Amino acid sequence: MAGRESQGSGSEARHAGPARNTHFDFHGKVFQAPGACFVLKGKEKQPMFAVDMGAGQGYVSLKDLRRTFHVAEGSHDDRLIEQAAAGLRHVPDIRPGDQIPNEILNGTASWTVARKHKQIARDRIQVQLLSWMGGKPITYSGQEELKKIVGLEENKKALKDAFGRAAAALGYEKGETEKVVDLIESLAREICYVEALRERSLELKKIQSNVEALSKIYTDIRGSADVGRVKLLMTRGINETESVLNNVDAETADVMSALMSLEDVITAVRRARDDLHYILMEWDPIIDKWKDLEMVRSQEVDRALMATYKFLASRFDTGKSIMKKAGR
């Protein structure tokens, strides 16, 4: 970790000290102040401590918080401050008394996914197992096609044989297929979060489609220039999320290698999950601005365009991605 002001990563925070609290149970009186919370502020998204100050909120850096309120290095509150800074990669704010995100405590996700995402993850792995069995990749264009492939009777039969061959390849007895199933379930439990985020990231493509539609409506010089700038930056924003997704897909493309080195793969998938979750958490206010908008020239659309431009320009105009801003 690069200094006390750094956000840090989950793994760094987990090794910050011996404390194993499950909640942010601060002891100092300053943490009982009205509105006390930790948030990311500023262009560089630095963790700050905030309290209510009459008409608004007052913010103080974590360095000043420790110095002003005599938080001793290595103390209970000091360790929790460090964990709060790391936790802001996983939740938008942290208040005294909140539960410490699971990502910090044990690496698991602190949010839930729908049953369909668990099934998609399981289906993806099974299709990869069929690809390994057949010696060539099975391609599909979307979730519906994936579901049909897994549902074919011939593939169901092939999977039974694949589990036996996989067991032998993994060093088990051929009949110990339940051990292969357990490994697949372990991997699916991690990938399902990425599948949920993959679905969420489609909202960015919807925004991109909306901006493309507006290029045919905002045809005056100024409007065309505004839309053009957003179009360019949207491409860079989408590329960032797709890069994370592509890396996860590459990690798990060779299913047998993934199952043989499951612990390392899970670590990589969790890192990608957290990176993508952080990126999309930053996108959430912009996604909300485009909801239910009709693609006509209006003040609402103007505001959505302007907000999108400001959001993207602050992150990509100097070639920096959201994750680079977060110190990754």
N, C-alpha and C positions, 0 to 999 in steps of 0.2 A: 504494500500500500504506500502511495506516494504522499506521506504526510498526514497530519491529523484532519485536514479539511477534506480529504478525499472521501468519495462515497464508499469506495471499497467494493468488493464482490462478496457473494454469499460465503464462499469458502474461506476468504480472509476473515470475515466476521466470526465465522465458526471457530477460528483459532485465535481470536483476540484475547481470550482469557478463560479461566476455569468456570465462570458462571454459566449455569444451565437454566436460567430463568425461562419460563414460558410466556411471561407477560412483561410489559414495560412498567414494572413497579418501582418507579423512581422514588428516592427518599427525600431529596432536596425540596424545600418549600417553593422554589421558583417553578417547579413542574406542576404545582397546584394552582398556578395563576390562571385567571379566566382565559379561555381560548388557547391554552398552551398546546403546541403541536410542532412537529417537524415537517418541513416541506422543502421541495426543490424550488429555488428562485433564481432569477437572472438568466441572461443569455447562455451562460455556461452551466446552468442547472446545478448550482451548488446547494448542498443541504444547509438549511437555516432553521433556527428555533424561532417560533412566532408566539406572540401573546396579544390579546385584545388591548387596544390603546384608544379607548373612546370611540372616535369616528372610524377607526380602521385597525389594522394590525401593525405591530412593530416587529421588526426582524433583527436577529442578531446572529452573527456567525458562530459556528460551534467553538472556534478558538476563543472568542470573546465570552461565550457562555461559560466555558470552563474557567476562564481567568476571573471574570467578574463575580461569579458565584462560588468560587473556590472549590471547584470539582477536582479532587486529587487524581493524578494519573494512576490508573490501575484500580480505582475504587469501583464500587458497585455502579454508581451513576455514570462514571466514565465509560465503563464497558457497555452500558445500555445506550449511551449516546452514540457510540461507535456502531452498535447494532442497528440503531434507528437510522443512521446515515446509510448503512448498507440496505436496510429494509425499504428505503424509498425507491429502489429499483423495482419493487414488487407491488407496492401500494402507493396511491397518490399522496397520502399524508399519514402520519403516525402521531397518536395522542397518548399521553400517559395513561396506563391501564390497558391499552390495546394488547392483543396477543401478538407475540413476535411472529412474523411470517415463517411458515414452515420451511421456506427456501433457505432461511438463515439457520434454522435449528437442525434440519436433517436432510435438506435438499429436495424434499417432495414439494409439490405445488400447494399453495394455500387457497386455491380456487378450484371450483368443480367444473366438470364437463358433462355434456349430455350423453345418454346411453349410445346415441348414434355415432358419436365420435369414438367411443370405445370399440364399436363394431367395425367402423371404417379402419381403425388401426389394426385390428385383428385380421380383417380381410386383406389388407395390404400385405401383411407378413405372410399370410397363407398363399397369396398369389406369387410372392417372391419364392416361397418354398416350391411351388409348382414350376416356376421358372427354373429353379436349380435342378429339379427332378427331370425336366424336359431338355435341359441343356441350352435353352434359348429364352430370352426375356419375353414375358407376356405383357403387352401394352394395353392400356385402356385410357379413355378420354375423360372419364369422370366417375363420380360415385355410383351412379346407376349402372354403368357398364361394369364396374368393379364388382358390384353386388351380383350381377348376372353371371359373371365368370365363376365366382365362388359357389353360386347356386346350381351350376350344371352338375348333373348326376355323375358324369364321367370324371369331373374334377373332384367331386366328393370322394369317389373311389380312389382316384390317384393320390389324394391327400393322405388317405390311410396308409398307402404304401410309402409315401414320402416321409411320414412320421417314423416308420420303421427304419428306412434308410438313413434318415437324419440321426436317429438314436445311435446307429452303428458308427456313423461318421463322427459323432461327438464322444465316442468311447463308451457308450452304454450297450447293454444287451439289446438286440433288435426288438425284443418284445417290450422294452421299457419306454414305450411311446409317451407315457404320462409325464416323463421327465422332459421330453421335448415340448409337450403341451405347456408345462409349467414355465419353461424358458420363454416360450412365445408369449404367454400371458404376462410375464414380467416385462418383456419389451413392449407389448401393446399398452400396458398401464402407463408407460412413459410417453409413447408416441401419441396416444390419444389427445394429450394436451396440445401437441403441435398441430394435430388435425383440427382441433377447435380453433386454434389461432389461424390456421390456413383458411378456414371458412371466414373468420373475421376479416382477414386481409383482403377478401374479395370486395369489401366496402371501398377500398382504395381504387380498385378498378372501376367501380361504379362512378366514383367521383371523376376519374379520368374520362369515362364515357360522357359524363355530363359536360365536362370542360370541352371535349371534342364537339359536342352538339352546340355549345355556345359559340364556337368559332364560326359557325354559319349564321349566327344571330348578331354577334358583336362585330359588325363589319366596318365600322368607322375606324379611323386611324388609331385613336386612343384605345378604344375598346378592343380592337384586334391585337394591339400590342400587349394589353393587360392579359388577355386570354392566352396569347402566345407564350408569355413568360411563365404562366402557371402550367401550361402544357409541358414545357421543357422540364420544369422542376418536378412535376408529377411523375415523369418518367424516372427521374433519379430516386424519388421516394419509393416508388414501386419496386425498382431494382434492388433497393436495400432489403425490403422484406423478402423478395424472391430469392435473394442470395442466401439468406438464412435458411429458408425452406429447402433450397437446392442442396445445401450442405448437409441437412438432416437426411434428405433422401439418399445422398451419396453414402452417408455413414451406414445406412441400413440396406442399401441395394443388394449387397452380397449377404443374404440372410444367414448363411452358415458361418461366415466370418463374424457376423454380428453376434450370433449365439455363442460362438466360441470365446469371444472377448466381451461378454455381456456387460461386465462392470464398467469397462472403459467406454463402451457405446452409450450406456445409460448416463454416464457423466457428460458426454458430448451432447446427447439429446437434451438433458436438463439445462445445459449452458445455452443451447439454441432456444429452448423454450423460454428461458428468462430474458434473453436478448429480444426475442420477438414480442414477448409480452410487454416489455418496457417500451419498445417502439410503438406498438399499437395503443398503449396507454397514453402516449403522447399525442397520438392521432385522434383519440376519442372525441375531444371537443370539436374538431374539424368535421369528423364523420357526422356528428349530431347536427351541425349547421346545414348539411346538404340533405338531410332527411326530409322527404315529402315536398321537396322544391320542384316546382314546374319550371322546365327549361325555357323560360321567356325572359326578356329583359325586365328586371324589376329591382327594387331596392334590396329585397331579401337575397336575390342572386348576386347583386353587386357586393353585398356584405360578405357572402360566402366566398366569393372570389378573392376579395381583399384579405380575409382572414386566412385563406389557404395560401395565398402568396406570401404573407408575412410569416406564417408558420414555416413554409418550405425555404424561403430565402434566408431565414435566420440559421438554417441548418445546412444548406447546400450551396450557398453562394460562394463560399470559400473552399468548397470541395470537402467539407466535413460532413459526416453522417451523424445521425442521432446517436449511434453507439459510440462514435468518437467523442461526441460532446459529453457522453456519460463516462468517459475515461476508460472505455473498453479497448 
